[in-house]
Amino acid sequence: MQSKSRSMHFITKQVSSIFLLMLSGWVYAQPNPQSIELSKIVPIADVHMHTYRQNPRSAKWWHEMMDANGVMWGGAVGDYREDVQAELGNRYIPAVGQPEFFRVFFKDGRSGLTDPENETFKDLYARSEILFKEGKIKGFGEFHTDNHSSGPPGIRRSIRTDNPAMRKFYEIANRYGGFVQIHAEFDGDFEKDILNLSTDYPNTTTVLSHCLSTKDTDYPAAILSKRKNIVCELSSLGAVHVSLLNIPRSPHAFDSGGLYRNWIKFIETYPDQVLLGSDPCCGIDAAYSEIITELRSNVLSYLSPVTIEKVANKNAVRIFSLKNN
């Protein structure tokens, strides 16, 4: 009887081991040598690089971090800093609006975020028009319209993305071929809203922060497949952010084992609509080098060489009209 029990236990362990191997094979893929080498040296456009005003990091510090990590361009989210712009020149992707968006939320709540007559927004609309005309900014963001389960609890909220205040941002961006970067989570309302906005403002590019903060690539695919002027970026989807920010979940898209197979398939299906981002938010900017290294080794090296170059920089160069100094 004991012998039979031991045999059953052995068989169970064997089956479990085989299942785990199969699961591992489903989740992970092996990078090819050409992609590994290219991922080490390809220039990167970091389209989720926060350079907060309240941070002690100087413009020179950001310049040095970018140079040390092969990041040619960076920005596309708040805060807008003229000192960083002066330091980086054409390497900066300047965006406005994130501090003001938070200010409205903390002062006036969710209802304030949809009101185009809010005084903070009215000032922002006017200032952004001037900055666009002077060629000093390229877009707006990051705007958190629905982060009800992502990001720090104190800043979570959910509003309709298609609202009068947001339409004003899209209208302004549309006149200048600009962008709006949005942090949101997927549901039917958001899909409807973002598709409507992208249709009504065809010259505005929507950048979906963190590819909608999800493990399920069907969600961003449902949107990217319908509109060419919507793209997404891959920041905060890996193990580094989960570890440094003590996020109580597993990584969404990649870890030390590499880029998950469903994400490889997603990126290779939409190679012209996926970009890279670091998101050095929330006090983890000191880990900038670690974040970029993770993107190179655990994301780029698992893609085809042609897709590597598009995701690393070519898409951003096209979308944001980037130039070298």
N, C-alpha and C positions, 0 to 999 in steps of 0.2 A: 504493500500500500504506500509506504514511504517512498519506495523507488518510483512508483507511478506518479506520485505527487512531485517528486524532484524532476521527473521527465517533463511533466506538464509545465512546471516552472521554467525549465530550460527552453522549451518550445516557445513559451510566452515571451521570454527575453529575446529569443532569436527574431520572433515576429516583430517585436517592438524595435529592435535594432534595424531591421530591414525597413520598417516604416519610417524611422528617423532618417535613414540614409536617402530614402525616396523623397522625403519632405525636404531634406537639405538640397538634393538635386533639383527640386522644383523651385526652391527659393533662390538659390544662388547659381551663378554662371561663372565661367572662368574667363578672365580677360586674355586677349591675345597680346603677344610680345610687342607688336607694332603700336597698339593702343597704349600699352603701359609706358613706352618710351615717349610717345607724343604727349600723353597726359602730364608728364613731368615738366614739359617746357612750353606748352601752348600758352599764349597770353590769355589772361582772363578779364572779362568784363563783369564786375561784381555789381549786380543791379538791386542789391538790398543791403547797402553799406551805410548804416547809420553813423553820422558824425554829430552826435548830440551836443548842443551848446552847453548843457550842464555837465558834460563830461570834462575831465581835466586834460583830455588828449588834445594836443596842439595840431594845427594843420600840418606842421612839419612831421609830427609823429605818424599821421596817416600817410603822408607821402613816403616815409621810410618803410612803413609796413607794406604798402603796396609794392614798392620796389623790391623788397626782400622776398615777396611771395609771387612775383610775376603777374601782379594784377595791374593791367594797363589802364583800366577805367573803373570808376566806382561812384556809387551814389544811388540815385533814383528813388530815394526815400528821404524823409526829413531827418534832421533839421537842415534847412538851407543856411549855409555859412559862407559869407563873403570871403573870410580869411582862407577857407579851404579852397574856394574857387580861385582866389589869387595864387595860392600855392600850387594847385594842380593844373590850372588852365583848362585846356581841352580834354584833360583826363577826368574831369569832374562831370557827373551826370546830375545836375542840380534840380531839386524838386522842392516845392513849398507846400505848406498846409497841414502837416502832421501836428505841430504844436498847437495850432489854432483849433484843429479838430478835437484834440484832447481838452483844450480850454473850454470849448463849448459844451462838451459832454459833462465835465466836472461842474460847470456852473449851471447849465440849463437842462441837463439830462438828455434822454433819448429824443424828446420832442424838439430840442434845440438843434439837433443834428439834421433835421429835415426842413428847417426854416431858412429860406434864402434871405429873409429880412433880419436875421440875427446880426447884430452890429459887428461881431467878430468876423463873421463870414463876409459881410458887406465890405469891410476893410480889406479882407483877404482877396476878394474878387478884384477890387480896384488895384491893389498892389501887384497882383499877379499879372494883370493886363500890362502894367508898366514894365515888369520884369520880362515878360514874353517879348514885348516890342523891342526891348533893349538887347534881346538875345541872351539874357542871363539865366533863364530857367528853361527846362524842357518839359516839365509836367508837375503833377500833384501827387501827394501821397506820403506815406501809406495811410489810407483811410480804413479804419476798422468799422465796417458796417454790420458784420455778423461774426463775432468771435465769442459766442456764448459758451463755448467749451474749449477754447484755445487761447493761449496767452495768460498772463497773470490775472487772477480772479478780480482784482480791483479795477481792471479796465474792460471787463467783459460787458457786452451789450448786443442787442439784435435789433436792427432797423431794416426797413426795406431799402435796398440799394437804389432802386429807381424812385427817387423822391425829388421834390423841387430844388432843394439845396444842391444835391448831387448833380442834377441836370445842368445847373449853372456852371459847375466845374467842368463838366463834359463839353458844354457849349464853348467855354473859353479855350479849352485845350483843342477843340476841333478847329478853331480859327487859325491856330498856329501849328497844326500837325503834332500836337503834344500827346502826353500820356496821362493816365490816371492809374495809380497802383492801389489795389484794394485787397485788404485782408478780410476774407469771408469764408464761410463754410457752405457746403452744398446742400440745397434743398430745391424743391420745385419753384418757390418764389424767387430765390436768387437766380436760378437758371433763366427764368422768364425775364427778370429785371435786367440782367446783364446782356442778354440777347437783344432786348429792346433798345437799351442804351447804345450798344455797338452798331445797331442798324440806324438809329436816328443821328448818330454822330460818327460817320464812317472814317473821318480823318483823325479820330482819337483812338489811340492804342490803349487797351485795358491790359494791365499787368496783374495777374492773379498771384498775390503773395503766397509762397509756400505751396503752390499748386493746390490750393484749397485745404491745406492742413489735413490730409487724409491718407489712409493706407490704400484706399480703393481708387485705382487709376481710371475706373469707368466714369467717375465724376468729372474730373477735368477734361477727359476725352469727349464727354457729351457736349461740352461747350466749345472746345478747340475745334472739333470736327465741323461745327456750324459757322464759325466766324474766323476769318484770317486776321482780323484786327484785335483778337484776344490772344494773349500769350500767358505763360506761367513761369515762375522761377522756383528753384529747388532748395531754397534756404530752410533751415530748421527741420529738415526731414531725416537727419541722421543721428548717430549715437552720441556725437560730441555735445549737441544741445541737450539731449535727454540727460546726459550725465552732469554737465555743468549747471544746468538749471533745476536738477532734481525733479524732472518731469515724471509723474507716476504712470508711465506707459512705455511700451517698446518703440523703437524708431519706426517711422512710417515707411521709409524708402531704402535706407542703406545703413549698414553697420560695418564692423570689422571684417565680416565675411564678404562684403561687397554690395553691389547694387542689386536689389531684388529683381527677379526675372520679370515680374509684371511691370516694373518701372522701366526696365530695359526695353520691353516691347512698346510701352507707351511713348518713350522718348524717340525710339527709332521710327515710330509711326508718325510722330509730329515733330520731326527734327528742326523745322523752321519756326517753331512756336514755343520752344523751351529754352530758358536761360539759367544762368548761375547766380546765386546770391549767398551772402555769408550770414546776414542778420546778427551782427555783433551787438545785440541789444542787452539790456538788463544787467549791465555790469560785466559782461563776458568779453569785452573788446580786447582784453589782455591775451585772450586765446585766439586772436585773429589768425596767426600762423597755423595753429592746430586746425582751425576750421577750414582754411584754404587747402591744407594738406589732405584733409579728409575728402574734400571735393575732388581733388586730383586723383587720389588713390582709390577711393571707394565709389566714385561716380564716373568720372571721365574715362578711366581705364577700362571700363566695361562696355564702352560704346564703340561703334565703328569709327575709324579715323575721320571720315567725312563728317559724321555727326559730332564728334568731339570738337572740331573746329567751329561748327555752327553754334553749338551750345555754349562753348567757352567764350566766344567773342563775336563771331560773324553775325549772328542774329541781332545782338545788341548794337553792333556798328550800324546795321541797316535800320533798325527800328528807331534808334536815338540819334542817327546821323553823327556818329562819333568820328573824331579825327585825332591823329597824333599831334603833339605840340610841334 
